[in-house]
Amino acid sequence: MIKLLVTTDFSNISRAGIRFAIQFASQTPCELIFYSVNTKTFEDNIDNYYKKTTQDYKLKKFILSIYKTTKKEVGKVEFVTENNTQVDTTIIAYAEKCHADFICNNTSGPGIFNHLIGTTAAKLVTTSPIPLLVIPYTYRMKPINLLLYASDLVKLGVELPFVKKFAALFAAEIAVYHYNELLDQGDFKESFNQIAQNYKSEKVSFNFKKLNIEYSLLNHLQVDILKVKPSIIVMFTKQNRDWFERHFLSSKTKEFGFDTHTPILVFRK
């Protein structure tokens, strides 16, 4: 059974990630661990047990109130709270401890990438060894039935099986998108078509697009996201600051104003 660690800080914005997790669990057998890190550390005293119990109750009440609005049944769930000033490292440590398959975290406001800098989500993207689901605050529940997998094709044979395994949870289709400035030069187009022939199937399709170097990868993605309307965008990242800044926080991305209602699944390369 898939285990999903769902983080929340009790804010209205974090409700989007919780709604996504509820949708996730409604389509496939899944254990949801709703998890909150309190950054106000307690001194060792006799009230610690009472304070911890109060936190746990607050979390359970918050989550169940969201369940009520979705009209979805509460399945296998757990409620966990911890105290630590380092939120991102605490989340990762607990995810590893409970053997979570995925971490679900929301963005902090408009612009799923433009407003990531300095947030917990940004730190998790660049450090988490566990696949991360980043949920925009504007997310609205809908069936998961199509994944848009943005690929550089370099390690397609290694990466695609992970995407297919995830898609199989929902019997979802996969649309592979590759952007390249050399698409119409020499034998590149033929090479790309051969790759498609080797890997396409009833559930996997390929789309090759001309890359305009004036815009970032995410700018190109947004155009196709609006057309295709995928349930989730899938990306594999090199977890370092240079890669993150180049693709997620570049001036080209900001100028275009990348924003989407679509959750993003980030695997580590």
SERO-4910 file (N, C-alpha, C, O; in steps of 0.05 Angstrom, whole numbers):
BEGIN
 pado doro    nc1    nc2    nc3   cac1   cac2   cac3    cc1    cc2    cc3    oc1    oc2    oc3
  Met    A     17    -24      0      0      0      0     17     25      0     37     27     15
  Ile    A     10     44    -17     25     69    -18     22     85      7      0     86     19
  Lys    A     43     98     16     42    114     40     50    143     33     71    148     22
  Leu    A     32    162     38     35    189     31     36    207     56     18    207     72
  Leu    A     59    221     59     62    240     82     52    267     73     64    279     55
  Val    A     31    277     86     18    302     77     23    323     98     14    321    121
  Thr    A     38    344     91     45    365    110     25    387    111     11    393     91
  Thr    A     22    400    134      4    422    137     14    441    160     26    431    179
  Asp    A      9    466    157     15    486    178    -11    498    189    -10    519    202
  Phe    A    -33    486    182    -60    494    190    -70    520    175    -91    531    182
  Ser    A    -55    529    156    -63    553    141    -84    545    120    -87    522    113
  Asn    A    -99    565    110   -119    560     89   -105    550     64   -116    534     49
  Ile    A    -81    560     59    -66    552     35    -59    523     35    -60    509     15
  Ser    A    -54    512     59    -46    484     61    -69    465     56    -65    441     53
  Arg    A    -94    476     56   -117    459     50   -116    446     22   -126    424     18
  Ala    A   -102    460      3   -100    449    -24    -85    423    -24    -94    404    -37
  Gly    A    -63    421    -10    -48    396     -9    -63    374      5    -61    351     -3
  Ile    A    -79    381     24    -96    361     38   -118    351     19   -123    327     18
  Arg    A   -130    369      4   -151    361    -15   -139    342    -36   -151    323    -44
  Phe    A   -114    349    -45   -101    331    -65    -97    303    -54   -102    283    -67
  Ala    A    -88    302    -29    -82    276    -16   -108    260    -13   -108    236    -17
  Ile    A   -130    273     -7   -156    260     -4   -164    249    -32   -175    227    -33
  Gln    A   -160    265    -53   -167    255    -80   -149    231    -87   -159    211    -98
  Phe    A   -124    233    -81   -104    211    -86   -114    185    -73   -115    165    -86
  Ala    A   -122    187    -47   -130    163    -33   -157    153    -42   -164    129    -37
  Ser    A   -173    170    -54   -200    161    -64   -197    144    -89   -217    130    -97
  Gln    A   -174    145   -102   -170    130   -127   -153    106   -125   -153     89   -143
  Thr    A   -138    103   -103   -120     80   -101   -116     74    -71   -116     92    -55
  Pro    A   -113     48    -64   -108     42    -36    -83     57    -26    -62     55    -37
  Cys    A    -87     72     -4    -65     90      4    -69     96     34    -91    100     44
  Glu    A    -46     98     48    -46    107     76    -37    136     76    -16    143     65
  Leu    A    -53    154     88    -46    182     90    -37    188    118    -51    183    138
  Ile    A    -13    200    120     -3    209    146     -3    239    146     14    251    132
  Phe    A    -22    251    160    -23    280    161     -4    290    183     -5    280    206
  Tyr    A     13    308    175     37    314    191     41    344    194     39    359    175
  Ser    A     47    353    218     52    381    223     75    385    241     79    371    261
  Val    A     92    404    234    115    411    251    110    438    265    106    458    252
  Asn    A    111    437    291    108    462    307    135    473    312    152    460    325
  Thr    A    140    498    304    167    510    307    171    522    334    193    531    340
  Lys    A    150    523    350    153    534    377    160    510    396    143    495    404
  Thr    A    186    508    402    195    486    419    186    490    448    185    512    458
  Phe    A    181    468    461    172    468    489    196    461    507    213    445    501
  Glu    A    196    474    530    216    467    550    206    442    564    182    436    565
  Asp    A    225    426    574    217    402    588    203    409    614    215    420    632
  Asn    A    178    403    615    163    407    640    138    389    640    134    374    622
  Ile    A    123    390    661    101    372    665     79    376    645     61    359    642
  Asp    A     79    399    631     57    405    613     62    395    584     44    397    567
  Asn    A     85    383    580     91    374    552     71    354    541     63    357    518
  Tyr    A     63    335    558     44    315    548     17    329    540      5    322    520
  Tyr    A      9    348    557    -16    362    551    -14    378    525    -33    378    509
  Lys    A      8    391    521     12    407    497     13    390    472      1    397    452
  Lys    A     26    367    474     28    349    451      0    338    444     -7    336    421
  Thr    A    -15    331    465    -42    320    460    -60    342    447    -76    335    430
  Thr    A    -56    366    456    -72    389    444    -65    392    415    -83    397    398
  Gln    A    -39    390    408    -31    393    380    -43    371    363    -53    376    341
  Asp    A    -42    346    373    -52    324    358    -82    327    353    -92    322    331
  Tyr    A    -97    336    373   -126    340    371   -132    362    350   -150    360    334
  Lys    A   -116    384    351   -120    406    332   -116    396    304   -131    404    286
  Leu    A    -95    380    299    -90    369    272   -113    352    263   -122    355    240
  Lys    A   -121    334    280   -143    315    272   -169    331    266   -182    325    246
  Lys    A   -175    350    282   -199    367    278   -197    382    252   -217    384    237
  Phe    A   -174    393    246   -169    409    221   -173    391    196   -187    398    177
  Ile    A   -161    367    197   -162    349    174   -191    339    170   -201    338    147
  Leu    A   -204    331    191   -231    320    189   -251    341    179   -270    334    165
  Ser    A   -246    366    185   -263    387    175   -261    390    145   -280    397    131
  Ile    A   -237    385    134   -232    386    105   -245    362     92   -257    365     70
  Tyr    A   -242    339    104   -255    315     94   -285    320     90   -297    311     71
  Lys    A   -297    333    110   -326    338    109   -334    354     85   -355    349     73
  Thr    A   -317    373     77   -324    390     54   -321    375     27   -334    382      8
  Thr    A   -303    354     27   -299    339      2   -319    317     -1   -323    307    -23
  Lys    A   -333    310     20   -353    288     20   -340    261     12   -353    243      1
  Lys    A   -314    259     18   -300    234     13   -298    218     40   -297    230     61
  Glu    A   -297    192     38   -294    176     62   -266    177     73   -247    178     58
  Val    A   -264    176    100   -238    176    113   -229    147    113   -241    129    125
  Gly    A   -206    142     99   -195    115     98   -174    110    119   -178    118    143
  Lys    A   -152     99    111   -130     93    130   -114    119    134   -100    127    116
  Val    A   -117    131    157   -103    156    162    -89    155    189    -96    140    207
  Glu    A    -70    173    192    -55    176    217    -50    206    221    -47    221    201
  Phe    A    -48    215    246    -43    243    252    -18    245    269    -17    233    290
  Val    A      1    261    260     27    262    274     36    292    276     35    306    256
  Thr    A     44    300    300     55    327    303     83    324    317     87    306    333
  Glu    A    101    342    309    127    343    322    135    372    326    123    390    315
  Asn    A    155    376    343    165    402    349    194    405    341    211    389    349
  Asn    A    199    424    323    227    428    314    228    455    299    208    462    286
  Thr    A    250    469    301    252    495    287    260    491    258    257    509    242
  Gln    A    271    467    251    280    462    223    259    445    209    259    420    211
  Val    A    240    459    196    216    445    185    223    425    164    215    402    165
  Asp    A    239    433    144    245    416    121    260    391    129    253    369    120
  Thr    A    280    393    145    296    370    153    280    351    171    283    327    171
  Thr    A    262    363    187    245    347    204    225    331    188    220    308    194
  Ile    A    214    343    167    195    329    149    209    306    135    198    284    135
  Ile    A    233    311    125    248    289    111    255    267    130    252    243    123
  Ala    A    264    274    154    271    254    174    247    236    181    250    211    183
  Tyr    A    224    248    184    200    232    191    191    215    167    182    193    171
  Ala    A    193    227    143    185    212    119    202    187    116    192    166    109
  Glu    A    228    189    122    246    166    121    239    146    143    240    122    139
  Lys    A    233    157    166    227    140    189    202    123    185    201    100    192
  Cys    A    181    135    173    156    120    169    155    107    141    135     95    134
  His    A    177    109    126    179     96    100    157    106     80    144     91     66
  Ala    A    154    133     80    135    145     61    144    142     33    168    144     27
  Asp    A    125    136     15    132    134    -14    133    162    -27    148    166    -46
  Phe    A    117    180    -16    116    208    -27    112    227     -4     99    221     16
  Ile    A    122    252     -8    116    274      9     98    293     -6    103    300    -29
  Cys    A     76    302      7     58    321     -6     60    348      9     54    349     33
  Asn    A     67    369     -6     72    395      6     60    416    -12     61    414    -36
  Asn    A     49    437      0     36    459    -16     55    482    -20     75    486     -5
  Thr    A     49    499    -40     64    524    -43     52    545    -24     31    540    -12
  Ser    A     66    567    -22     58    587     -2     40    609    -13     31    627      2
  Gly    A     34    608    -39     17    629    -50     17    628    -80     26    608    -92
  Pro    A      8    649    -94      5    650   -123     32    645   -136     53    654   -126
  Gly    A     32    631   -159     57    627   -174     71    603   -163     88    606   -145
  Ile    A     65    579   -173     75    555   -160    106    555   -158    117    543   -140
  Phe    A    120    567   -177    149    568   -176    159    596   -168    179    598   -154
  Asn    A    146    616   -178    156    643   -173    156    650   -143    171    668   -134
  His    A    139    637   -127    138    642    -99    149    619    -82    142    617    -58
  Leu    A    165    603    -94    177    580    -79    201    589    -62    206    578    -41
  Ile    A    216    609    -72    242    615    -60    239    621    -30    222    636    -21
  Gly    A    256    607    -14    256    611     14    235    595     29    234    596     54
  Thr    A    219    579     15    197    564     28    206    536     34    226    526     24
  Thr    A    190    523     50    195    495     56    194    478     31    210    460     27
  Ala    A    175    484     13    172    469    -12    198    471    -28    207    450    -39
  Ala    A    209    495    -30    234    498    -45    257    482    -34    272    469    -48
  Lys    A    259    482     -7    280    466      6    276    436      2    296    422     -2
  Leu    A    251    427      2    246    399     -3    252    391    -31    263    369    -36
  Val    A    246    409    -51    252    403    -79    282    398    -82    290    380    -98
  Thr    A    299    413    -69    328    412    -73    342    392    -54    366    387    -57
  Thr    A    327    381    -35    341    363    -15    328    336    -11    341    317     -2
  Ser    A    302    334    -16    288    309     -8    296    285    -25    295    286    -50
  Pro    A    304    263    -12    309    238    -27    284    223    -34    284    204    -50
  Ile    A    262    232    -23    236    220    -28    220    237    -48    220    261    -46
  Pro    A    207    224    -68    192    239    -88    172    259    -74    159    252    -55
  Leu    A    171    283    -86    155    304    -74    133    313    -92    137    318   -116
  Leu    A    109    315    -81     85    326    -94     82    355    -85     76    360    -61
  Val    A     85    374   -103     81    402    -97     54    411   -107     48    410   -130
  Ile    A     37    420    -88      9    427    -95      5    457    -94      9    469    -73
  Pro    A     -4    469   -116     -9    498   -116    -33    505    -99    -52    489    -96
  Tyr    A    -33    528    -88    -54    535    -69    -81    538    -83   -102    537    -70
  Thr    A    -81    540   -109   -106    542   -125   -118    515   -133   -138    514   -147
  Tyr    A   -105    493   -125   -114    466   -133   -143    461   -126   -151    467   -104
  Arg    A   -157    449   -145   -184    440   -139   -186    410   -146   -174    401   -166
  Met    A   -200    395   -131   -201    366   -134   -212    357   -161   -233    368   -169
  Lys    A   -199    339   -173   -209    326   -198   -195    299   -201   -173    295   -190
  Pro    A   -207    281   -216   -194    254   -219   -166    256   -231   -161    273   -249
  Ile    A   -149    239   -222   -121    237   -233   -122    218   -256   -125    193   -251
  Asn    A   -120    227   -281   -122    209   -304   -102    215   -326   -101    200   -346
  Leu    A    -86    237   -323    -66    243   -344    -41    256   -331    -44    276   -317
  Leu    A    -18    245   -337      7    256   -328     22    269   -351     25    256   -372
  Leu    A     31    293   -348     49    306   -367     77    303   -357     85    316   -337
  Tyr    A     93    286   -370    121    281   -361    140    297   -378    144    291   -402
  Ala    A    152    317   -367    171    334   -381    199    321   -379    210    319   -357
  Ser    A    209    312   -402    234    296   -402    255    308   -420    250    320   -441
  Asp    A    281    306   -411    303    314   -428    312    290   -445    331    293   -461
  Leu    A    300    267   -441    305    242   -456    332    229   -450    338    207   -460
  Val    A    349    242   -434    376    231   -429    374    204   -415    389    186   -423
  Lys    A    357    201   -395    355    176   -381    326    166   -382    315    157   -362
  Leu    A    314    168   -405    286    161   -408    281    132   -400    261    126   -387
  Gly    A    299    114   -407    296     86   -401    296     80   -371    285     61   -362
  Val    A    310     98   -356    311     95   -326    287    109   -313    275     98   -295
  Glu    A    280    132   -323    259    149   -311    231    140   -317    213    139   -299
  Leu    A    226    132   -342    199    126   -351    186    104   -334    162    106   -328
  Pro    A    200     83   -326    188     62   -310    177     73   -283    156     64   -274
  Phe    A    190     93   -271    180    105   -247    154    120   -252    135    118   -236
  Val    A    153    134   -275    129    149   -282    106    129   -287     83    133   -279
  Lys    A    112    107   -302     92     88   -308     81     74   -283     57     68   -281
  Lys    A     99     69   -264     90     56   -239     71     74   -224     51     65   -213
  Phe    A     78    100   -224     60    120   -210     33    122   -225     12    121   -213
  Ala    A     34    124   -252     10    126   -268     -8    102   -265    -33    105   -265
  Ala    A      4     78   -261    -12     54   -259    -30     54   -234    -50     40   -233
  Leu    A    -22     70   -214    -39     72   -190    -67     82   -196    -86     75   -183
  Phe    A    -68     98   -217    -94    111   -225   -103    102   -252   -123    113   -262
  Ala    A    -89     83   -265    -95     76   -293    -94    101   -310   -110    104   -329
  Ala    A    -75    118   -305    -73    144   -319    -56    141   -344    -38    124   -345
  Glu    A    -60    159   -363    -44    160   -387    -20    179   -382    -20    195   -364
  Ile    A      1    175   -398     25    191   -396     31    205   -422     33    192   -443
  Ala    A     33    231   -421     41    247   -445     69    257   -440     74    274   -423
  Val    A     89    246   -455    117    254   -452    122    278   -470    116    278   -494
  Tyr    A    132    300   -458    138    324   -473    168    330   -471    180    329   -450
  His    A    180    335   -495    208    341   -497    211    367   -513    200    369   -535
  Tyr    A    227    386   -503    231    412   -516    261    414   -524    278    409   -508
  Asn    A    265    420   -550    293    421   -560    296    442   -582    279    442   -601
  Glu    A    316    459   -580    320    479   -600    330    468   -627    329    481   -647
  Leu    A    339    442   -627    350    429   -651    329    411   -664    336    395   -681
  Leu    A    305    414   -656    284    395   -665    282    392   -696    278    371   -706
  Asp    A    286    414   -710    282    414   -739    309    414   -754    309    420   -778
  Gln    A    331    407   -741    357    407   -753    368    378   -757    365    362   -739
  Gly    A    380    374   -780    393    348   -785    376    324   -780    353    323   -789
  Asp    A    387    304   -766    373    279   -762    360    278   -734    351    257   -725
  Phe    A    358    302   -721    347    302   -694    318    293   -693    311    277   -676
  Lys    A    302    303   -712    274    296   -712    270    266   -716    253    253   -703
  Glu    A    286    254   -734    285    225   -738    293    210   -713    281    189   -707
  Ser    A    313    220   -699    322    207   -675    300    208   -653    296    188   -639
  Phe    A    287    231   -651    266    233   -632    243    214   -638    232    202   -620
  Asn    A    236    212   -663    214    194   -672    221    165   -666    203    150   -659
  Gln    A    247    158   -669    255    131   -662    252    125   -633    244    103   -625
  Ile    A    259    145   -616    255    142   -587    226    137   -581    219    120   -565
  Ala    A    208    153   -594    179    150   -589    170    122   -597    154    109   -583
  Gln    A    180    111   -620    173     85   -629    182     64   -609    168     44   -605
  Asn    A    204     68   -596    215     48   -577    200     47   -551    198     26   -538
  Tyr    A    188     70   -543    177     72   -516    147     77   -515    135     74   -493
  Lys    A    135     84   -537    106     90   -536     90     65   -532     99     43   -538
  Ser    A     66     68   -521     47     46   -516     19     57   -516     15     81   -521
  Glu    A      1     40   -509    -27     49   -508    -31     71   -488    -49     88   -492
  Lys    A    -15     71   -467    -18     91   -446      4    113   -447      2    132   -432
  Val    A     23    110   -465     45    129   -466     47    141   -494     50    127   -513
  Ser    A     46    168   -495     49    182   -521     72    202   -519     79    210   -497
  Phe    A     82    210   -542    105    229   -543     98    254   -558     84    253   -578
  Asn    A    109    276   -548    105    302   -561    131    318   -561    142    324   -540
  Phe    A    142    324   -585    167    338   -587    161    366   -596    148    371   -616
  Lys    A    172    386   -582    167    414   -587    192    430   -591    213    425   -578
  Lys    A    191    450   -608    213    468   -613    217    486   -589    198    498   -579
  Leu    A    242    487   -579    248    504   -556    258    531   -565    277    533   -580
  Asn    A    244    551   -555    253    579   -560    270    587   -536    261    590   -514
  Ile    A    296    592   -542    315    597   -520    310    624   -506    322    629   -485
  Glu    A    292    640   -516    285    665   -503    268    660   -478    265    677   -461
  Tyr    A    257    636   -476    240    630   -453    250    605   -439    264    588   -451
  Ser    A    243    602   -414    252    579   -398    235    555   -404    214    556   -418
  Leu    A    244    532   -395    230    507   -398    202    509   -387    183    500   -399
  Leu    A    200    522   -363    173    524   -351    154    542   -366    130    537   -366
  Asn    A    165    562   -380    148    578   -397    136    562   -419    112    565   -425
  His    A    152    545   -432    142    527   -453    121    508   -442    101    502   -455
  Leu    A    127    498   -418    109    479   -406     81    491   -401     61    478   -405
  Gln    A     81    516   -392     55    528   -386     36    528   -410     12    524   -407
  Val    A     47    534   -433     31    535   -457     17    508   -462     -7    507   -468
  Asp    A     33    486   -459     21    460   -464      4    450   -441    -15    435   -445
  Ile    A      9    459   -417     -8    452   -394    -36    464   -398    -56    450   -393
  Leu    A    -37    488   -408    -63    501   -413    -79    486   -434   -103    485   -434
  Lys    A    -64    474   -454    -77    459   -476    -86    432   -467   -109    423   -472
  Val    A    -68    418   -454    -72    389   -447    -88    385   -422   -103    366   -419
  Lys    A    -84    404   -403    -97    402   -376    -91    375   -362   -110    360   -356
  Pro    A    -66    370   -357    -59    345   -344    -67    346   -314    -72    367   -303
  Ser    A    -69    322   -302    -75    320   -274    -51    327   -257    -53    339   -236
  Ile    A    -27    318   -267     -2    322   -252     20    326   -273     20    313   -294
  Ile    A     39    344   -267     63    347   -283     86    332   -269     89    334   -245
  Val    A    101    316   -284    122    300   -272    149    310   -282    153    314   -306
  Met    A    168    314   -264    195    323   -271    215    308   -254    210    300   -232
  Phe    A    239    304   -266    262    293   -252    282    316   -249    289    329   -269
  Thr    A    292    320   -225    310    343   -220    337    334   -210    340    314   -196
  Lys    A    357    350   -217    383    348   -205    381    366   -180    376    390   -182
  Gln    A    386    354   -157    381    369   -132    405    387   -125    421    380   -108
  Asn    A    406    409   -139    426    429   -132    415    457   -138    396    459   -154
  Arg    A    426    477   -125    414    504   -127    416    515   -155    398    529   -164
  Asp    A    438    509   -170    441    520   -197    419    510   -215    407    526   -230
  Trp    A    413    484   -214    391    473   -231    365    486   -223    349    494   -240
  Phe    A    360    487   -197    335    498   -187    331    527   -196    309    534   -205
  Glu    A    351    543   -193    349    572   -201    345    575   -231    330    592   -240
  Arg    A    359    559   -246    358    561   -276    330    555   -286    321    569   -304
  His    A    318    534   -276    292    525   -287    268    536   -272    247    540   -283
  Phe    A    271    540   -245    248    547   -229    247    577   -223    225    588   -220
  Leu    A    269    590   -220    269    617   -211    283    637   -229    291    659   -221
  Ser    A    287    629   -254    301    647   -273    285    671   -279    261    671   -276
  Ser    A    298    693   -288    284    717   -296    265    712   -319    244    724   -320
  Lys    A    272    693   -337    255    687   -359    229    674   -349    207    680   -360
  Thr    A    231    658   -329    207    646   -318    189    667   -305    165    667   -308
  Lys    A    202    685   -290    187    706   -276    173    725   -296    151    734   -291
  Glu    A    187    731   -317    176    750   -337    151    738   -350    132    753   -355
  Phe    A    151    712   -354    128    699   -366    105    696   -346     82    696   -353
  Gly    A    113    694   -320     93    691   -300     81    663   -297     57    660   -298
  Phe    A     99    643   -295     89    615   -294     71    612   -270     78    617   -247
  Asp    A     47    602   -275     28    596   -254     10    574   -264      3    573   -288
  Thr    A      2    556   -246    -15    534   -255    -31    524   -232    -24    527   -208
  His    A    -53    511   -238    -70    497   -218    -61    468   -216    -72    453   -200
  Thr    A    -40    461   -230    -33    432   -233    -12    424   -213      9    437   -212
  Pro    A    -16    403   -197      5    392   -180     29    383   -196     27    375   -219
  Ile    A     52    383   -183     77    374   -196     90    352   -179     93    355   -154
  Leu    A     97    330   -191    111    308   -178    140    310   -186    147    309   -209
  Val    A    157    313   -166    186    317   -170    201    292   -160    201    286   -136
  Phe    A    214    278   -179    233    256   -172    261    267   -173    268    285   -188
  Arg    A    278    255   -156    307    262   -157    320    246   -179    316    222   -182
  Lys    A    337    260   -195    353    246   -216    374    228   -204    389    215   -218
***
